Amino acid sequence: MTEKIVCGKCKMLLYAGEDIKRRLYMRAIPSEESVLALYKNTCPSCGSALTLDTVEVVIKEHGR
Ligand SMILES: [Zn+2]
């Protein structure tokens, strides 16, 4: 599966890659919240606050 996190306001792509649950297993990225923390919880594009309520998390399975 792949996961994308985009700003809920301006749709800026904040994270894209393997879904974070898998990364958690690999200890690469602990959680969505730590991804937001990389941006200091602020969208670098529109400046809106990034929380799990204001971003969109899109998880897609490979194939159909
Ligand atoms: Zn934004």
N, CA, C, O and the ligand as a Tripos MOL2 file, in Angstrom:
@<TRIPOS>MOLECULE
protein
  257   255    65     0     0
PROTEIN
NO_CHARGES

@<TRIPOS>ATOM
      1 N           0.8400   -1.1870    0.0000 N.3       1 MET1
      2 CA          0.0000    0.0000    0.0000 C.3       1 MET1
      3 C           0.8800    1.2430    0.0000 C.2       1 MET1
      4 O           2.0090    1.2300    0.4890 O.2       1 MET1
      5 N           0.3410    2.2950   -0.5510 N.am      2 THR2
      6 CA          1.0370    3.5710   -0.4950 C.3       2 THR2
      7 C           0.1650    4.5680    0.2470 C.2       2 THR2
      8 O          -1.0580    4.4410    0.2970 O.2       2 THR2
      9 N           0.8100    5.5400    0.8070 N.am      3 GLU3
     10 CA          0.0970    6.5350    1.5950 C.3       3 GLU3
     11 C           0.5310    7.9230    1.1660 C.2       3 GLU3
     12 O           1.7040    8.1860    0.9020 O.2       3 GLU3
     13 N          -0.4610    8.8000    1.1070 N.am      4 LYS4
     14 CA         -0.1720   10.2000    0.8220 C.3       4 LYS4
     15 C          -0.8010   11.0450    1.9050 C.2       4 LYS4
     16 O          -1.9020   10.7580    2.3730 O.2       4 LYS4
     17 N          -0.0990   12.0860    2.2980 N.am      5 ILE5
     18 CA         -0.6680   13.0700    3.2110 C.3       5 ILE5
     19 C          -0.6180   14.4130    2.5000 C.2       5 ILE5
     20 O           0.4470   14.8740    2.0900 O.2       5 ILE5
     21 N          -1.7830   15.0330    2.3610 N.am      6 VAL6
     22 CA         -1.8280   16.3380    1.7080 C.3       6 VAL6
     23 C          -2.4860   17.3410    2.6410 C.2       6 VAL6
     24 O          -3.3170   16.9890    3.4780 O.2       6 VAL6
     25 N          -2.0960   18.5970    2.4750 N.am      7 CYS7
     26 CA         -2.7240   19.6660    3.2340 C.3       7 CYS7
     27 C          -4.2050   19.7210    2.8700 C.2       7 CYS7
     28 O          -4.5650   19.6990    1.6930 O.2       7 CYS7
     29 N          -5.0600   19.7930    3.8870 N.am      8 GLY8
     30 CA         -6.4920   19.8290    3.6190 C.3       8 GLY8
     31 C          -6.9370   21.1080    2.9430 C.2       8 GLY8
     32 O          -8.0000   21.1450    2.3240 O.2       8 GLY8
     33 N          -6.1450   22.1470    3.0510 N.am      9 LYS9
     34 CA         -6.5350   23.4350    2.4560 C.3       9 LYS9
     35 C          -6.0290   23.5950    1.0350 C.2       9 LYS9
     36 O          -6.8170   23.8170    0.1160 O.2       9 LYS9
     37 N          -4.7040   23.4840    0.8440 N.am     10 CYS10
     38 CA         -4.1400   23.8030   -0.4700 C.3      10 CYS10
     39 C          -3.7240   22.5570   -1.2290 C.2      10 CYS10
     40 O          -3.2520   22.6440   -2.3630 O.2      10 CYS10
     41 N          -3.9000   21.3800   -0.5990 N.am     11 LYS11
     42 CA         -3.5880   20.1010   -1.2480 C.3      11 LYS11
     43 C          -2.1040   19.9010   -1.5020 C.2      11 LYS11
     44 O          -1.7240   19.0430   -2.2980 O.2      11 LYS11
     45 N          -1.2660   20.6750   -0.8420 N.am     12 MET12
     46 CA          0.1640   20.4420   -0.9820 C.3      12 MET12
     47 C           0.5090   19.0430   -0.4910 C.2      12 MET12
     48 O           0.0430   18.5980    0.5580 O.2      12 MET12
     49 N           1.3380   18.3640   -1.2780 N.am     13 LEU13
     50 CA          1.7420   17.0160   -0.9050 C.3      13 LEU13
     51 C           2.7810   17.0820    0.2120 C.2      13 LEU13
     52 O           3.8450   17.6770    0.0430 O.2      13 LEU13
     53 N           2.4700   16.4760    1.3370 N.am     14 LEU14
     54 CA          3.3630   16.5280    2.4920 C.3      14 LEU14
     55 C           4.1430   15.2350    2.6590 C.2      14 LEU14
     56 O           5.2720   15.2330    3.1480 O.2      14 LEU14
     57 N           3.5300   14.1440    2.2480 N.am     15 TYR15
     58 CA          4.2040   12.8540    2.3900 C.3      15 TYR15
     59 C           3.6360   11.9060    1.3580 C.2      15 TYR15
     60 O           2.4300   11.8930    1.1140 O.2      15 TYR15
     61 N           4.4930   11.1220    0.7570 N.am     16 ALA16
     62 CA          4.0320   10.0710   -0.1370 C.3      16 ALA16
     63 C           5.0130    8.9160   -0.0430 C.2      16 ALA16
     64 O           6.2260    9.1180   -0.0860 O.2      16 ALA16
     65 N           4.5000    7.7360    0.0820 N.am     17 GLY17
     66 CA          5.3870    6.5870    0.1490 C.3      17 GLY17
     67 C           4.6450    5.3880    0.6790 C.2      17 GLY17
     68 O           3.4170    5.3100    0.6480 O.2      17 GLY17
     69 N           5.4220    4.4780    1.1550 N.am     18 GLU18
     70 CA          4.8110    3.3010    1.7530 C.3      18 GLU18
     71 C           3.9340    3.7410    2.9190 C.2      18 GLU18
     72 O           4.2470    4.7120    3.6080 O.2      18 GLU18
     73 N           2.8510    3.0330    3.1320 N.am     19 ASP19
     74 CA          1.9660    3.4330    4.2160 C.3      19 ASP19
     75 C           2.6930    3.3890    5.5540 C.2      19 ASP19
     76 O           3.5740    2.5600    5.7860 O.2      19 ASP19
     77 N           2.3000    4.2930    6.4060 N.am     20 ILE20
     78 CA          3.0990    4.5610    7.5990 C.3      20 ILE20
     79 C           3.0450    3.3920    8.5880 C.2      20 ILE20
     80 O           3.9780    3.1970    9.3670 O.2      20 ILE20
     81 N           1.9790    2.6290    8.5590 N.am     21 LYS21
     82 CA          1.9520    1.4610    9.4440 C.3      21 LYS21
     83 C           3.1270    0.5380    9.1370 C.2      21 LYS21
     84 O           3.7560   -0.0300   10.0300 O.2      21 LYS21
     85 N           3.3980    0.4110    7.8210 N.am     22 ARG22
     86 CA          4.5200   -0.4290    7.4310 C.3      22 ARG22
     87 C           5.8290    0.2330    7.8400 C.2      22 ARG22
     88 O           6.7580   -0.4300    8.3000 O.2      22 ARG22
     89 N           5.8880    1.5410    7.6690 N.am     23 ARG23
     90 CA          7.1020    2.2560    8.0650 C.3      23 ARG23
     91 C           7.2990    2.1710    9.5710 C.2      23 ARG23
     92 O           8.4220    2.1160   10.0710 O.2      23 ARG23
     93 N           6.1830    2.1630   10.2740 N.am     24 LEU24
     94 CA          6.2860    2.0140   11.7170 C.3      24 LEU24
     95 C           7.0090    0.7110   12.0310 C.2      24 LEU24
     96 O           7.8700    0.6430   12.9090 O.2      24 LEU24
     97 N           6.6350   -0.2980   11.2960 N.am     25 TYR25
     98 CA          7.2850   -1.5900   11.4710 C.3      25 TYR25
     99 C           8.7740   -1.4830   11.1620 C.2      25 TYR25
    100 O           9.6080   -2.0830   11.8390 O.2      25 TYR25
    101 N           9.0900   -0.7090   10.1310 N.am     26 MET26
    102 CA         10.4920   -0.5500    9.7450 C.3      26 MET26
    103 C          11.1840    0.5500   10.5530 C.2      26 MET26
    104 O          12.3830    0.7840   10.4000 O.2      26 MET26
    105 N          10.4260    1.2110   11.4010 N.am     27 ARG27
    106 CA         10.9390    2.2770   12.2630 C.3      27 ARG27
    107 C          11.5000    3.4390   11.4690 C.2      27 ARG27
    108 O          12.3950    4.1390   11.9420 O.2      27 ARG27
    109 N          10.9870    3.6530   10.2750 N.am     28 ALA28
    110 CA         11.4570    4.7790    9.4830 C.3      28 ALA28
    111 C          10.7160    6.0530    9.8890 C.2      28 ALA28
    112 O          11.3240    7.0900   10.1550 O.2      28 ALA28
    113 N           9.4070    5.9470    9.9290 N.am     29 ILE29
    114 CA          8.5980    7.0840   10.3550 C.3      29 ILE29
    115 C           7.5900    6.5780   11.3770 C.2      29 ILE29
    116 O           6.7800    5.7100   11.0530 O.2      29 ILE29
    117 N           7.6140    7.0870   12.5790 N.am     30 PRO30
    118 CA          6.7560    6.5410   13.6340 C.3      30 PRO30
    119 C           5.2630    6.7430   13.4030 C.2      30 PRO30
    120 O           4.4760    5.8480   13.7130 O.2      30 PRO30
    121 N           4.8560    7.8630   12.8810 N.am     31 SER31
    122 CA          3.4190    8.1120   12.7790 C.3      31 SER31
    123 C           3.1450    9.3020   11.8720 C.2      31 SER31
    124 O           4.0490   10.0600   11.5200 O.2      31 SER31
    125 N           1.8880    9.4470   11.5040 N.am     32 GLU32
    126 CA          1.4870   10.6230   10.7360 C.3      32 GLU32
    127 C           1.8640   11.9040   11.4770 C.2      32 GLU32
    128 O           2.3050   12.8830   10.8750 O.2      32 GLU32
    129 N           1.6820   11.8710   12.7840 N.am     33 GLU33
    130 CA          1.9580   13.0910   13.5490 C.3      33 GLU33
    131 C           3.4170   13.5060   13.4460 C.2      33 GLU33
    132 O           3.7290   14.6970   13.4570 O.2      33 GLU33
    133 N           4.3160   12.5220   13.3450 N.am     34 SER34
    134 CA          5.7260   12.8820   13.2430 C.3      34 SER34
    135 C           6.0320   13.4460   11.8650 C.2      34 SER34
    136 O           6.9600   14.2390   11.7070 O.2      34 SER34
    137 N           5.2400   13.0310   10.8510 N.am     35 VAL35
    138 CA          5.4020   13.6460    9.5310 C.3      35 VAL35
    139 C           5.0040   15.1100    9.6080 C.2      35 VAL35
    140 O           5.6900   15.9790    9.0700 O.2      35 VAL35
    141 N           3.8880   15.3780   10.2820 N.am     36 LEU36
    142 CA          3.4420   16.7590   10.4260 C.3      36 LEU36
    143 C           4.4510   17.5660   11.2270 C.2      36 LEU36
    144 O           4.6490   18.7560   10.9820 O.2      36 LEU36
    145 N           5.0820   16.9070   12.1830 N.am     37 ALA37
    146 CA          6.0780   17.6020   13.0020 C.3      37 ALA37
    147 C           7.2840   18.0060   12.1630 C.2      37 ALA37
    148 O           7.9490   18.9970   12.4650 O.2      37 ALA37
    149 N           7.5720   17.2320   11.0980 N.am     38 LEU38
    150 CA          8.6790   17.5980   10.2200 C.3      38 LEU38
    151 C           8.4380   18.9630    9.5990 C.2      38 LEU38
    152 O           9.3760   19.6880    9.2650 O.2      38 LEU38
    153 N           7.1440   19.3020    9.4480 N.am     39 TYR39
    154 CA          6.7850   20.6040    8.8820 C.3      39 TYR39
    155 C           6.4620   21.6000   10.0000 C.2      39 TYR39
    156 O           5.8760   22.6550    9.7590 O.2      39 TYR39
    157 N           6.8530   21.2450   11.2200 N.am     40 LYS40
    158 CA          6.5380   22.0660   12.3860 C.3      40 LYS40
    159 C           5.0380   22.3140   12.5010 C.2      40 LYS40
    160 O           4.5980   23.3660   12.9670 O.2      40 LYS40
    161 N           4.2690   21.3270   12.0690 N.am     41 ASN41
    162 CA          2.8080   21.3710   12.1300 C.3      41 ASN41
    163 C           2.2150   22.5720   11.4150 C.2      41 ASN41
    164 O           1.1200   23.0310   11.7410 O.2      41 ASN41
    165 N           2.9650   23.0790   10.4220 N.am     42 THR42
    166 CA          2.4650   24.2080    9.6350 C.3      42 THR42
    167 C           2.7030   23.9080    8.1580 C.2      42 THR42
    168 O           3.7920   23.4830    7.7710 O.2      42 THR42
    169 N           1.6850   24.1300    7.3420 N.am     43 CYS43
    170 CA          1.8430   23.8850    5.9180 C.3      43 CYS43
    171 C           2.8430   24.8790    5.3390 C.2      43 CYS43
    172 O           2.6680   26.0870    5.4950 O.2      43 CYS43
    173 N           3.9060   24.3830    4.6630 N.am     44 PRO44
    174 CA          4.9090   25.2880    4.1050 C.3      44 PRO44
    175 C           4.3720   26.0950    2.9250 C.2      44 PRO44
    176 O           4.9730   27.0880    2.5170 O.2      44 PRO44
    177 N           3.2470   25.6630    2.3890 N.am     45 SER45
    178 CA          2.6940   26.3530    1.2290 C.3      45 SER45
    179 C           1.6950   27.4320    1.6290 C.2      45 SER45
    180 O           1.8400   28.5870    1.2290 O.2      45 SER45
    181 N           0.6830   27.0680    2.4150 N.am     46 CYS46
    182 CA         -0.3770   28.0320    2.7370 C.3      46 CYS46
    183 C          -0.3340   28.4900    4.1880 C.2      46 CYS46
    184 O          -1.0650   29.4050    4.5660 O.2      46 CYS46
    185 N           0.5100   27.8720    5.0020 N.am     47 GLY47
    186 CA          0.6730   28.3440    6.3670 C.3      47 GLY47
    187 C          -0.4020   27.8870    7.3370 C.2      47 GLY47
    188 O          -0.4030   28.2970    8.4980 O.2      47 GLY47
    189 N          -1.3180   27.0450    6.8780 N.am     48 SER48
    190 CA         -2.3580   26.5910    7.7930 C.3      48 SER48
    191 C          -1.8030   25.5230    8.7330 C.2      48 SER48
    192 O          -0.8450   24.8230    8.4050 O.2      48 SER48
    193 N          -2.4190   25.4130    9.8920 N.am     49 ALA49
    194 CA         -1.9620   24.4400   10.8710 C.3      49 ALA49
    195 C          -2.2140   23.0330   10.3550 C.2      49 ALA49
    196 O          -3.2580   22.7360    9.7750 O.2      49 ALA49
    197 N          -1.2240   22.1740   10.5850 N.am     50 LEU50
    198 CA         -1.3640   20.7800   10.1750 C.3      50 LEU50
    199 C          -1.6520   19.9250   11.4000 C.2      50 LEU50
    200 O          -0.8280   19.8110   12.3080 O.2      50 LEU50
    201 N          -2.8320   19.3290   11.4060 N.am     51 THR51
    202 CA         -3.1610   18.3450   12.4370 C.3      51 THR51
    203 C          -3.8020   17.1670   11.7230 C.2      51 THR51
    204 O          -4.1100   17.2440   10.5340 O.2      51 THR51
    205 N          -3.9970   16.1010   12.4380 N.am     52 LEU52
    206 CA         -4.6260   14.9460   11.8030 C.3      52 LEU52
    207 C          -6.0450   15.2690   11.3730 C.2      52 LEU52
    208 O          -6.6250   14.5460   10.5640 O.2      52 LEU52
    209 N          -6.6190   16.3580   11.9090 N.am     53 ASP53
    210 CA         -7.9610   16.7620   11.4980 C.3      53 ASP53
    211 C          -7.9490   17.6380   10.2570 C.2      53 ASP53
    212 O          -8.9520   17.7080    9.5460 O.2      53 ASP53
    213 N          -6.8320   18.3110    9.9800 N.am     54 THR54
    214 CA         -6.8260   19.2690    8.8720 C.3      54 THR54
    215 C          -6.0980   18.7400    7.6440 C.2      54 THR54
    216 O          -6.1910   19.3420    6.5750 O.2      54 THR54
    217 N          -5.3850   17.6420    7.7680 N.am     55 VAL55
    218 CA         -4.7450   17.0750    6.5860 C.3      55 VAL55
    219 C          -5.6040   15.9330    6.0580 C.2      55 VAL55
    220 O          -6.4610   15.4000    6.7620 O.2      55 VAL55
    221 N          -5.3550   15.5720    4.8070 N.am     56 GLU56
    222 CA         -6.0220   14.4160    4.2310 C.3      56 GLU56
    223 C          -5.0180   13.2940    4.1120 C.2      56 GLU56
    224 O          -3.9420   13.4630    3.5400 O.2      56 GLU56
    225 N          -5.3730   12.1640    4.6490 N.am     57 VAL57
    226 CA         -4.5230   10.9820    4.5380 C.3      57 VAL57
    227 C          -5.1790   10.0390    3.5430 C.2      57 VAL57
    228 O          -6.3120    9.5960    3.7370 O.2      57 VAL57
    229 N          -4.4590    9.7430    2.4910 N.am     58 VAL58
    230 CA         -4.9960    8.8890    1.4320 C.3      58 VAL58
    231 C          -4.1650    7.6120    1.3660 C.2      58 VAL58
    232 O          -2.9620    7.6580    1.1100 O.2      58 VAL58
    233 N          -4.7950    6.5070    1.5910 N.am     59 ILE59
    234 CA         -4.0890    5.2290    1.5270 C.3      59 ILE59
    235 C          -4.6480    4.4400    0.3500 C.2      59 ILE59
    236 O          -5.8550    4.2340    0.2270 O.2      59 ILE59
    237 N          -3.7400    4.0100   -0.5040 N.am     60 LYS60
    238 CA         -4.1490    3.2510   -1.6870 C.3      60 LYS60
    239 C          -3.4690    1.9030   -1.6930 C.2      60 LYS60
    240 O          -2.2910    1.7760   -1.3590 O.2      60 LYS60
    241 N          -4.2260    0.9090   -2.0740 N.am     61 GLU61
    242 CA         -3.6260   -0.4030   -2.2270 C.3      61 GLU61
    243 C          -3.0690   -0.5370   -3.6180 C.2      61 GLU61
    244 O          -3.6290   -0.0080   -4.5780 O.2      61 GLU61
    245 N          -1.9630   -1.2450   -3.7270 N.am     62 HIS62
    246 CA         -1.3950   -1.4940   -5.0440 C.3      62 HIS62
    247 C          -2.3590   -2.3540   -5.8560 C.2      62 HIS62
    248 O          -3.0400   -3.2260   -5.3170 O.2      62 HIS62
    249 N          -2.4020   -2.0990   -7.1290 N.am     63 GLY63
    250 CA         -3.2910   -2.8800   -7.9930 C.3      63 GLY63
    251 C          -4.7420   -2.5710   -7.7040 C.2      63 GLY63
    252 O          -5.0480   -1.6070   -7.0030 O.2      63 GLY63
    253 N          -5.6350   -3.3780   -8.2380 N.am     64 ARG64
    254 CA         -7.0610   -3.1340   -8.0260 C.3      64 ARG64
    255 C          -7.7840   -4.4090   -7.7240 C.2      64 ARG64
    256 O          -8.9970   -4.3970   -7.5170 O.2      64 ARG64
    257 ZN         -1.5780   24.1160    2.7560 Zn       65 ZN65
@<TRIPOS>BOND
     1     1     2 1
     2     2     3 1
     3     3     4 2
     4     3     5 am
     5     5     6 1
     6     6     7 1
     7     7     8 2
     8     7     9 am
     9     9    10 1
    10    10    11 1
    11    11    12 2
    12    11    13 am
    13    13    14 1
    14    14    15 1
    15    15    16 2
    16    15    17 am
    17    17    18 1
    18    18    19 1
    19    19    20 2
    20    19    21 am
    21    21    22 1
    22    22    23 1
    23    23    24 2
    24    23    25 am
    25    25    26 1
    26    26    27 1
    27    27    28 2
    28    27    29 am
    29    29    30 1
    30    30    31 1
    31    31    32 2
    32    31    33 am
    33    33    34 1
    34    34    35 1
    35    35    36 2
    36    35    37 am
    37    37    38 1
    38    38    39 1
    39    39    40 2
    40    39    41 am
    41    41    42 1
    42    42    43 1
    43    43    44 2
    44    43    45 am
    45    45    46 1
    46    46    47 1
    47    47    48 2
    48    47    49 am
    49    49    50 1
    50    50    51 1
    51    51    52 2
    52    51    53 am
    53    53    54 1
    54    54    55 1
    55    55    56 2
    56    55    57 am
    57    57    58 1
    58    58    59 1
    59    59    60 2
    60    59    61 am
    61    61    62 1
    62    62    63 1
    63    63    64 2
    64    63    65 am
    65    65    66 1
    66    66    67 1
    67    67    68 2
    68    67    69 am
    69    69    70 1
    70    70    71 1
    71    71    72 2
    72    71    73 am
    73    73    74 1
    74    74    75 1
    75    75    76 2
    76    75    77 am
    77    77    78 1
    78    78    79 1
    79    79    80 2
    80    79    81 am
    81    81    82 1
    82    82    83 1
    83    83    84 2
    84    83    85 am
    85    85    86 1
    86    86    87 1
    87    87    88 2
    88    87    89 am
    89    89    90 1
    90    90    91 1
    91    91    92 2
    92    91    93 am
    93    93    94 1
    94    94    95 1
    95    95    96 2
    96    95    97 am
    97    97    98 1
    98    98    99 1
    99    99   100 2
   100    99   101 am
   101   101   102 1
   102   102   103 1
   103   103   104 2
   104   103   105 am
   105   105   106 1
   106   106   107 1
   107   107   108 2
   108   107   109 am
   109   109   110 1
   110   110   111 1
   111   111   112 2
   112   111   113 am
   113   113   114 1
   114   114   115 1
   115   115   116 2
   116   115   117 am
   117   117   118 1
   118   118   119 1
   119   119   120 2
   120   119   121 am
   121   121   122 1
   122   122   123 1
   123   123   124 2
   124   123   125 am
   125   125   126 1
   126   126   127 1
   127   127   128 2
   128   127   129 am
   129   129   130 1
   130   130   131 1
   131   131   132 2
   132   131   133 am
   133   133   134 1
   134   134   135 1
   135   135   136 2
   136   135   137 am
   137   137   138 1
   138   138   139 1
   139   139   140 2
   140   139   141 am
   141   141   142 1
   142   142   143 1
   143   143   144 2
   144   143   145 am
   145   145   146 1
   146   146   147 1
   147   147   148 2
   148   147   149 am
   149   149   150 1
   150   150   151 1
   151   151   152 2
   152   151   153 am
   153   153   154 1
   154   154   155 1
   155   155   156 2
   156   155   157 am
   157   157   158 1
   158   158   159 1
   159   159   160 2
   160   159   161 am
   161   161   162 1
   162   162   163 1
   163   163   164 2
   164   163   165 am
   165   165   166 1
   166   166   167 1
   167   167   168 2
   168   167   169 am
   169   169   170 1
   170   170   171 1
   171   171   172 2
   172   171   173 am
   173   173   174 1
   174   174   175 1
   175   175   176 2
   176   175   177 am
   177   177   178 1
   178   178   179 1
   179   179   180 2
   180   179   181 am
   181   181   182 1
   182   182   183 1
   183   183   184 2
   184   183   185 am
   185   185   186 1
   186   186   187 1
   187   187   188 2
   188   187   189 am
   189   189   190 1
   190   190   191 1
   191   191   192 2
   192   191   193 am
   193   193   194 1
   194   194   195 1
   195   195   196 2
   196   195   197 am
   197   197   198 1
   198   198   199 1
   199   199   200 2
   200   199   201 am
   201   201   202 1
   202   202   203 1
   203   203   204 2
   204   203   205 am
   205   205   206 1
   206   206   207 1
   207   207   208 2
   208   207   209 am
   209   209   210 1
   210   210   211 1
   211   211   212 2
   212   211   213 am
   213   213   214 1
   214   214   215 1
   215   215   216 2
   216   215   217 am
   217   217   218 1
   218   218   219 1
   219   219   220 2
   220   219   221 am
   221   221   222 1
   222   222   223 1
   223   223   224 2
   224   223   225 am
   225   225   226 1
   226   226   227 1
   227   227   228 2
   228   227   229 am
   229   229   230 1
   230   230   231 1
   231   231   232 2
   232   231   233 am
   233   233   234 1
   234   234   235 1
   235   235   236 2
   236   235   237 am
   237   237   238 1
   238   238   239 1
   239   239   240 2
   240   239   241 am
   241   241   242 1
   242   242   243 1
   243   243   244 2
   244   243   245 am
   245   245   246 1
   246   246   247 1
   247   247   248 2
   248   247   249 am
   249   249   250 1
   250   250   251 1
   251   251   252 2
   252   251   253 am
   253   253   254 1
   254   254   255 1
   255   255   256 2
@<TRIPOS>SUBSTRUCTURE
     1 MET1         2 RESIDUE 1 A MET
     2 THR2         6 RESIDUE 1 A THR
     3 GLU3        10 RESIDUE 1 A GLU
     4 LYS4        14 RESIDUE 1 A LYS
     5 ILE5        18 RESIDUE 1 A ILE
     6 VAL6        22 RESIDUE 1 A VAL
     7 CYS7        26 RESIDUE 1 A CYS
     8 GLY8        30 RESIDUE 1 A GLY
     9 LYS9        34 RESIDUE 1 A LYS
    10 CYS10       38 RESIDUE 1 A CYS
    11 LYS11       42 RESIDUE 1 A LYS
    12 MET12       46 RESIDUE 1 A MET
    13 LEU13       50 RESIDUE 1 A LEU
    14 LEU14       54 RESIDUE 1 A LEU
    15 TYR15       58 RESIDUE 1 A TYR
    16 ALA16       62 RESIDUE 1 A ALA
    17 GLY17       66 RESIDUE 1 A GLY
    18 GLU18       70 RESIDUE 1 A GLU
    19 ASP19       74 RESIDUE 1 A ASP
    20 ILE20       78 RESIDUE 1 A ILE
    21 LYS21       82 RESIDUE 1 A LYS
    22 ARG22       86 RESIDUE 1 A ARG
    23 ARG23       90 RESIDUE 1 A ARG
    24 LEU24       94 RESIDUE 1 A LEU
    25 TYR25       98 RESIDUE 1 A TYR
    26 MET26      102 RESIDUE 1 A MET
    27 ARG27      106 RESIDUE 1 A ARG
    28 ALA28      110 RESIDUE 1 A ALA
    29 ILE29      114 RESIDUE 1 A ILE
    30 PRO30      118 RESIDUE 1 A PRO
    31 SER31      122 RESIDUE 1 A SER
    32 GLU32      126 RESIDUE 1 A GLU
    33 GLU33      130 RESIDUE 1 A GLU
    34 SER34      134 RESIDUE 1 A SER
    35 VAL35      138 RESIDUE 1 A VAL
    36 LEU36      142 RESIDUE 1 A LEU
    37 ALA37      146 RESIDUE 1 A ALA
    38 LEU38      150 RESIDUE 1 A LEU
    39 TYR39      154 RESIDUE 1 A TYR
    40 LYS40      158 RESIDUE 1 A LYS
    41 ASN41      162 RESIDUE 1 A ASN
    42 THR42      166 RESIDUE 1 A THR
    43 CYS43      170 RESIDUE 1 A CYS
    44 PRO44      174 RESIDUE 1 A PRO
    45 SER45      178 RESIDUE 1 A SER
    46 CYS46      182 RESIDUE 1 A CYS
    47 GLY47      186 RESIDUE 1 A GLY
    48 SER48      190 RESIDUE 1 A SER
    49 ALA49      194 RESIDUE 1 A ALA
    50 LEU50      198 RESIDUE 1 A LEU
    51 THR51      202 RESIDUE 1 A THR
    52 LEU52      206 RESIDUE 1 A LEU
    53 ASP53      210 RESIDUE 1 A ASP
    54 THR54      214 RESIDUE 1 A THR
    55 VAL55      218 RESIDUE 1 A VAL
    56 GLU56      222 RESIDUE 1 A GLU
    57 VAL57      226 RESIDUE 1 A VAL
    58 VAL58      230 RESIDUE 1 A VAL
    59 ILE59      234 RESIDUE 1 A ILE
    60 LYS60      238 RESIDUE 1 A LYS
    61 GLU61      242 RESIDUE 1 A GLU
    62 HIS62      246 RESIDUE 1 A HIS
    63 GLY63      250 RESIDUE 1 A GLY
    64 ARG64      254 RESIDUE 1 A ARG
    65 ZN65       257 GROUP 0 **** ****
